[in-house]
Amino acid sequence: MNIQTEAVQLRHFIASDLAVVYQIGCEKGIAKQLNMPPFQSEHEAQSFLTMLQSDEHSWAIVSKKADAVCGLMMLAPNLAQDDVTVESYELSFAILPQYQRQGLMTSSLSAVMNAYHDDLHITKFMAACFITNQKSARCLQKVGFTTAYQTQLPDYLGGELVQYYQYNLGEKGFR
């Protein structure tokens, strides 16, 4: 699957993405929002990159203007009650600070949802962010996600309040 907009290209991760994956994982703010500890070594980044490379639903977000990987998006399938059919995907995403507030994530979210709808006929997407992560919340709302519910994470996951959002494809289609 090839996913592109005027501003970004979404492609699968490759070995030469190690440096930017390390940079993303070392950003304490990004790591916290992805609910993982910051990387302590390049070896941890390599393990994470290997995981990203093996997942067909993980995408490197490449800024066309900068010609550089600026973020990542991961989609986790949620199965329907038959435990076979994919009912929806839960989105996780991150963008390096120097690329924020340029519309790249908004463009990426819309493009991925459109591609998954067109190719896989997915009509429902979910996303979660910490209640304190207003930037991600605004980005989700900007592309049409609505508030679904809030939940408190267990203590072993940090115990923070998380807001869940959902996007259901309606008659109007995606933005």
Secondary structure by P-SEA (a helix, b strand, c coil): cccccccbbbbcccccaaaaaaaaaaaaaaaaaacccccccaaaaaaaaaaaaacccbbbbbcccccccccbbbbbbbbccccccccbbbbbbcccccccccaaaaaaaaaaaaaaaacccccbbbbbccccaaaaaaaaaaacccccccccccccccbbbbbbbbbcccccccc
